[in-house]
Amino acid sequence: MDAQRSAAEDFVEGILAEVKRFGRAKHIAHPVVELELRDATRYRVDSLTVGPGADFVTVAVHPEHEMPTEIIVPLGVIVRIELFERDEPERGFGFSAG
């Protein structure tokens, strides 16, 4: 990790790169991304951004499936991230890695 970069920046950058790689490998523009927290709560993710702060990420949760629509969590509570091909293409949702 670069001394000027936070753990959250490295984490988000790495996840975005992995989602892009997965999408290219599966020939899909918007893979489905699910995040699991330490308490076993699972969310379908629309986007992931850095902050607030160096050790937190903001997760935009897909509004059709979950409440709340955005959560802010410390990196240490994220235990698993799963990538899927879009399971319901007609609904038009999935993670956009940019």
C-alpha positions as CSV (number, residue, x, y, z in Angstrom):
1,M,0.0,0.0,0.0
2,D,1.3,3.5,-1.0
3,A,2.0,5.6,2.1
4,Q,-0.4,8.3,0.7
5,R,-3.2,5.8,0.0
6,S,-5.7,4.5,2.6
7,A,-6.6,0.8,3.1
8,A,-10.1,1.7,1.8
9,E,-8.7,3.2,-1.4
10,D,-6.7,0.0,-2.1
11,F,-9.7,-2.2,-1.2
12,V,-12.1,-0.3,-3.5
13,E,-9.6,-0.1,-6.3
14,G,-9.0,-3.9,-6.1
15,I,-12.7,-4.8,-6.0
16,L,-13.5,-2.6,-9.0
17,A,-10.6,-4.1,-10.9
18,E,-11.8,-7.6,-10.0
19,V,-15.4,-6.8,-11.0
20,K,-14.2,-5.5,-14.4
21,R,-12.1,-8.6,-14.9
22,F,-15.0,-10.9,-14.1
23,G,-17.3,-8.9,-16.4
24,R,-14.8,-9.2,-19.3
25,A,-14.3,-12.9,-18.7
26,K,-18.0,-13.6,-18.6
27,H,-18.8,-11.1,-21.4
28,I,-21.3,-9.1,-19.2
29,A,-21.3,-5.4,-18.6
30,H,-22.8,-5.4,-15.1
31,P,-22.1,-8.4,-12.9
32,V,-24.1,-9.0,-9.8
33,V,-22.0,-8.3,-6.7
34,E,-23.1,-9.5,-3.2
35,L,-21.3,-8.4,-0.1
36,E,-21.5,-10.3,3.3
37,L,-20.8,-8.7,6.6
38,R,-19.4,-10.4,9.7
39,D,-22.9,-10.7,11.2
40,A,-24.0,-12.7,8.1
41,T,-26.0,-9.8,6.6
42,R,-25.9,-9.9,2.8
43,Y,-26.4,-7.0,0.4
44,R,-26.6,-6.8,-3.4
45,V,-24.3,-3.9,-4.3
46,D,-24.8,-1.2,-6.9
47,S,-21.5,0.6,-6.2
48,L,-18.7,0.8,-3.7
49,T,-16.8,4.1,-2.8
50,V,-14.1,5.1,-0.4
51,G,-14.9,6.7,2.9
52,P,-15.7,8.4,5.0
53,G,-12.3,8.2,6.4
54,A,-9.4,5.9,5.6
55,D,-10.9,2.6,6.9
56,F,-14.5,2.9,5.8
57,V,-16.3,2.2,2.6
58,T,-19.7,3.4,1.4
59,V,-21.9,0.7,-0.2
60,A,-24.8,1.6,-2.4
61,V,-27.2,-1.2,-1.9
62,H,-29.5,-2.2,-4.8
63,P,-32.8,-0.4,-3.8
64,E,-35.1,-3.1,-5.3
65,H,-33.9,-5.7,-2.9
66,E,-32.6,-4.2,0.2
67,M,-33.1,-1.6,2.9
68,P,-31.3,0.6,3.6
69,T,-30.1,1.9,0.2
70,E,-26.7,2.9,1.5
71,I,-24.5,1.6,4.3
72,I,-21.1,2.8,5.6
73,V,-19.0,0.0,7.1
74,P,-15.4,-0.4,8.3
75,L,-13.3,-2.7,6.2
76,G,-13.0,-5.2,9.0
77,V,-16.6,-6.2,8.9
78,I,-16.6,-7.3,5.3
79,V,-16.0,-11.0,5.2
80,R,-17.0,-12.0,1.7
81,I,-17.8,-10.6,-1.7
82,E,-19.3,-12.8,-4.4
83,L,-19.6,-12.1,-8.1
84,F,-22.4,-13.5,-10.3
85,E,-23.5,-13.3,-13.8
86,R,-26.7,-11.2,-14.0
87,D,-29.4,-13.6,-12.9
88,E,-32.4,-11.6,-14.2
89,P,-31.3,-9.7,-17.3
90,E,-34.7,-8.2,-18.0
91,R,-34.5,-6.3,-14.7
92,G,-31.4,-4.4,-15.7
93,F,-29.5,-4.2,-12.5
94,G,-25.9,-5.0,-11.6
95,F,-22.7,-3.5,-10.4
96,S,-21.0,-0.9,-12.5
97,A,-17.3,-0.9,-12.2
98,G,-16.9,2.2,-14.3
